[in-house]
């Protein structure tokens, strides 16, 4: 008994007695694919659960590419796609369910290439992106200067990087991991992360939009254990070596021939077992490196790669947290903004490599002088910010004096004499922290106007 579709538009009755025709990406494992005419992958298992919970039947319309699947969805030859991202273009012809699967997107490069923190650091590198993917719309909209290499699908994108036709590829972490393992692309590595996350949904055509509330309810009824089982089934890596042996001799009744055949079989079995063990070791190493890369990505998303201090992204989130906390308590908080005096002259005279060394040395000095619960951020360029909890302006000034003394006692690279200007602001009752930061920044400006190497209170 199929569920009621009374919510459908009366002018567009649905032929619910017939299976709903649907299209998938034919080569996007582990999410979905077509293998020997059969739909497999994560989305296939979710459709089976939905059929079990609702009674709705689905019928696969085979396609040879994701671009063809999108065209059939637009023409109405397909009425549903079980796993795709929502985008402005797709909103024109599809309605979407709630998000039921999430995955991060990453950048991939050759191992010898530098590690990139995000899309902002691509520069003039060529980026491979599949036709019809939401990521292509995203890059074209927000990074229009990027050199694009359009490819058919994710395997083609990874192959383009491996062959040198593109410098980078952008795609989903899980599918990229699967492709690297299956195709032994061990010369590739995760080189950066993309803020845009895959939020995968079921998309249906406008004609079948009445299915949306039914699909949403079915997705909510899928238990946590069912979801975990699907995830574990398709994200684990199985190594299967298929050996197609041919008989070396026609089996006869002569004992010597049988013994010889068994000896050859035993030798080859040992040989292929050794090969299998080597491949498993390579896979384990690749998984270890992938986990290491993900950990590094998480670190770099909140830290400055040069000084290893917190970055501006982390500072913005901390400001929001502290603002909420300060409205519920009366704790004292101060902000210190620090700027290196005449840093441009150092770069111009000694070069940027020396300037980078100076920034790292200053970061170490600041970390050595602050307290454990103070947070130090590289705000940008030669500017740093210290968030001091439970600290008055007077106590913050004492910290600035300690840093100033430490600067005079330290021997910097190339024997450069270094001084800094400081701006301090103590948060007033009920004051917004962003306003407090602006006051500290103005105090820094006053310190620079007063001749630099000064400490000024807001």
Secondary structure, 3 states (H helix, E strand, C coil): CCCCCCCCCCCCCCCCCCCEEECCCCEECCCEEEECCEEECHHHHHHHHHHHHHCCCEEECCCCCHHHHHHHHHHCCCCEEEEECCCCCHHHCEEECCCCEEEEEEEEEECCCCCCCCHHHCCCCEEEEECCCHHHHHHHHHCCCCEEEEECCHHHHHHHHHHCCCCEEEEEHHHHHHHHHHCCCCCEEEEEEEEEEEEEEEEEEHHHCCHHHHHHHHHHHCCHHHHHHHHHHHHCCCCCCCCCCCCCCCCCCCHHHHHHHHHHHHHHHHHHHHHHHHHHHHHHHHHHHHHHHHHHHHHHCCECCCCCCECHHHHHHHHHHHHHHHCCCCCCEEEEEEEECCHHHHHHHHCHHHHHHHHHHHHHHHHHHCCCCCEEEEEECCEEEEEEECCCHHHHHHHHHHHHHHHHHCCCHHHCCCCEEEEEEECCCCCCHHHHHHHHHHHHHHHHHCCCCCEEEC
